[in-house]
Amino acid sequence: MPELRKDPITGTWVIISSERKQRPKYYLSAFEQDLSTPATCPFCPGNEAMTPREIAAHRPGGGPADGPGWEWRVFPNKYPALRVEGELSESAEGFFNRMNGIGTHEVIVETPDHGKSLAALEPGKLQAVFSVFRERIIDLQRDSRFRYVMIFKNKGAAAGATIAHSHSQLVALPVIPIRVQEELLGAENYFRLKERCLFCDIINYEGEANRRLLCENDCFTIMAPYAPRFPFEFVLYPKKHTPAFESSSDHELAALAELLKIFLERIDKTLNNPDYNLILHNSPFTGNSREYYHWHFEFAPILTRVAGFEWGSGFYINPVSPEESVRALKK
């Protein structure tokens, strides 16, 4: 059974999950590319028996579960970081805190095409993927054990993907991640001082200044953060104050798909198809954060490595200014 342990100094929760070591090539001295083919890839149509039984799928022509004919498919991760079975309980080891590793870890396969990237999906297909995100969050909100759902995409071996076939992952947690807690605290302090949403003020300022704004449509905007940790780091925000991704309408998800596709195409062209991480930061299921939090996607291509200074200090050294990254992509 996985276990969550809390660092008493930083407050960070760490998942201890021995099952993850069972993944092929878990320990790597260098990044290795997945060389699987449609015949051997567990995420390809016809190979459904290679994955756990599906949670949800869309088959336009009908057909049985766990068979081919699907456009997207959701199933539990074969090597989960957390397990859904069991009761949530906390315990102590001396003055250390821990709890049993209750949660969910799901895989969302975005396309049956083995070689198609997220950027290559048609806007309607990309909208369908975001609709899956929305429905899975809504479903998991019903489980009182969970406080937060994180959805993320690791594209490429350098970004942490062990299977090349385009997919995202979802992890439901009984705790709120420390990175999200830091955002919540900053946003709450700003709201108490100004009685306004910090994220909304950033969106309005950057829209007027137009120094770090990359692209936008009626519903969404993509910009480089003022203090990015990594080269070509970008953030996608809904323009209206929206704390919860799952409250997005079909029209908004269509606009999201349209803008994100444009952005990913620019990234691939400018940076030669880099590996990257795309992470959804959403409002927790509990608390009063909905009046001051603003959901968003964070994007970072893997162009540099975190080294000793970054690990030891918490500072990040970024060789590319956000203004420079915007200029490069606008070209």
N, C-alpha and C positions, 0 to 999 in steps of 0.2 A: 504494500500500500504506500503510495507517495505520502510525503509529509511536508508541511510548511514550517519553516523555522524563522524566527524574527531576530535580526541583528539588534542587540540592545543599544548600540552606539548610534547607528544611522536610522534605525527604525525600518529598514528594508526587510521585506519578507523574501525568503529564498525557498524555492521548491526543490526538495530532495527527491528525485524520481529515478530509481535504479533501472526502471524499464526502458528509459531513453537510451541506455547503453546498448540495448539489443538492436538498435537501428544499424543497418549496414554502414560501415566506415564511420562509426561514431567518433573515434579519435583520429584526427587528421593532423599531420605535420604541415601540410600545405593544402590549399583548396583544390579539390578534385571535381571535375565536371561529371555530371550524370550522363552516361553513354547508353542509356536504355533506348529501346526502339518501341514502336507501337505493339510489337509482339510481346515484349517483356515488361512494359510499363504498367504498374498496377492501376494507374489512373486512366488508362485508355479503354474505349468500348470493347467489350468482349472479355475483359480481364476483371470483371466485377467480383469474381470469387476471390481475388487476391486482396480485397479490402474487407473490413468489417461490414456488417449489414447496414444498408443506407438508412439515414434518418429522413431524408427528403430528396426528391429529384423531379425534373420536368421532362416528360416524354411526349412530344407533340403528337406522335402517332399512336400513343398508348403502349401497352406492353407491361410485363410483370416487373415488380421491384427487383433490384439487383441483376438486371439484364441490360442489354444495349438499347440504343434508340433515344438516349437522353441528351439534353442540351446543357444541363448542369446537374451536379450531384453533390450531396452532403452525406458524410458518414463519420463515425468516430475515428480519431487518429489511432492507427494500429499500435503505436508506441506512445501512449498518452502521458503528458506531464502530470495530469490529475485524473482522478476517477470519480464518476458520478454516483457510484453505489456507496451507501453508508450514511451514517449520521455525522453531522459536524460536531466536533468536540475539541476543546482546548485543554492543554495540560502544561505543566511546568517541569523543567529539569534544573533544579537549583533556582537561580534567578532568571534562567532562559525561558522564553515562551515558544510554544509550538502548537500546531493543530494538525489533525489528520488531513491528508491531501484530497479533500472533496472539491470537485469542480467538474468541468467538462472540457474536452479538447477535441475539436472537430476539424475536419478538412472539407473545404468547399472547392470542388473542381469546377473551374469556370467555363471550360470548353471541352468537347470531346476531341478536338484537334490537337494532336501531340505537339506540333511545332508552332502553334499560334500563341503569341504573347497577348497580354492584357491590352497593350496599345493597338494591336491588330484587330481586336474585336469590333464588330459593327456597334454603333451607339445603342441600338436596341438590345443587343446581347449584353453589353456592358450595364445597361439599366437593369436587366434581369438579375445580374450578379448583385447589384446594390439592393434590389428587392429581396433577395435571399438574405443578405446581411440584416435587413430590417426585420424580416419575419423571424429569423433565428433569435435576435435580441428580444423581440416581443414574447416569444415562446419561453425563453429562459428567465425572463422577469417573473414568471409565475412561480419559480422555485425560490422559496424564502431563504434558502441557504446561501444564495449568491448575492453579492453586493455590486459586482462589476463584470462587464463583458468586454474583452479586448479582441478586436479583429485586426489582423495584420497580414501582410504579404511579404514573403522573402523571395525575391526574384534573383536566381543565380546562386552558385556555390559560395561566392564571397559574402553574400548576404545571409547565408544560413540555410538555403534550400538544399535538400538532399535528393529531390526529384525534380527534373527539369520541366515536366508537364505543368502548365500554368495552373496555380491553385493558391488559395488563401487559407488561413487558419483562424479558428475562433477558440478562445479560452475563457471560460466563465470562472470567476474567482470568488472565494468567500471574504476577501479583503480588497481594499482599494490600493492599486499600485502606488508606490512612493512618488513616481514621476507625476501621476495624476493628482496626488495629494498636494504636491508643490504648486501645481497650477491652480487647484482649488483654493489654496491658502492665499496666493497672490491675487486671484480674482476677487475673493471675498474681502480682503483688506481694501482693495481699490473701490469696491462697491460701497463699503461702509464710509469711505472718505468722500467719494464723489457722487454716490447714488446712481452710478451708471455702470454698464458692463465694460470691463477693460477691453475685451476682445472687440466689441462694437466700436470703441474709440480708436483702437488700432486700425480697424478696417476703414473707418471714415478718414483718419489722418493719412494713411497710405494711399487711399483713393484720390485725395486732393494733392498730396505731395508728388505722387507718381514717380518716385525714385526707385522703389523696390516692388512696385506692382508689375506683374508679368502679363496676366490676361484675366478677363472677367466676362461674365454674361449677366443676365438679369437677376439670377439667383445666387451666383457664387463668384468668388474672387480667389486668385492664386497669387501669392506674393512671397518674396524672400523675407525671412525674419530679420529684424534690425541687428540682432546678435546671433547669427547662425553658428552652430557647433561644427558643421561640416561643409565642405565645398558643395555648392548647388543644392543646399537644403532649402525646401520650400514648404509652405503651409497653404492648405485650401480651406477657406471659411465660407459658410453660408452668410449671405449679406444681411439677412434679417436675424434678429436675436433668436437662436434656436439651441436650447441646451441638449436636446436628445435627438440623435440621428434617427431613431425609430419613429419619430413624429413626422419625418419627411414625406411629402406627398409624391404621387407618381410623377407629376409634372416636375417637381424638384429633383427627383432621381434621374429623370430624363436630361435635365439641364446639367446635373452633376456628371453624367456619363459623357455628354457632349464636350464639356470643358476639360475633364480629366483626359479624355482621348487626345485632344489637341496638345495638352501639356506633355503627355507621355511620348507622343510622336516627336515633339521638339527635343525632349531629353534624349531619345534614342538617336536622333539625327546629329545633335550637337556633341554628345558624349560617346558616340559609337556604341550604342546599345549596352549601357552599363548594368551591372547588378545593382539592386536597390532594395530598400525597405520602405514599405508604405503602411502606416499605422493609423488606425482610427482612435481618436481620443474622444470619449463620450461621457455624458453625465452619469454618475453612479445611480444605482437603483434607489438608494435611500438618502435622506438628508435634504437640506433646503437649497442645494447648489443650483437648482434650476433657474433661480432669479438672476444669478451672476455668472454662470458657466456657459460656454459656447462650444458646441462640438466642432471638431475639425480633423482633417487628415494631415499627418506629418509625413514628408517625403525626404529621403536622404539616399543618394547614390553612394556606392562604396568606392570612393576614390582615394581615400587615405586610411591609415590604420591608427587606432588609439594606442598610444605608447605609454612609457613610464610616467612622464610628466602629467599626462591627462589622468591616468589611473590614480596617481598619488595626490594630485591637487584638486581634481574636480574641474579644473580649467580645460578648455579646449583650444587648440591652436588651429586656426582655419586660414589656409593660404589664399583663399579667394574671397573677396568682399562680396556682400549680397548685391551691391550695385553692379559689380562686374558680372556676376552670374546672370542677372536679369538682362544686361546688355547682350551677353553672348547668346542667350536663348531668343531674344527679340530679333536677332539677325537671321 
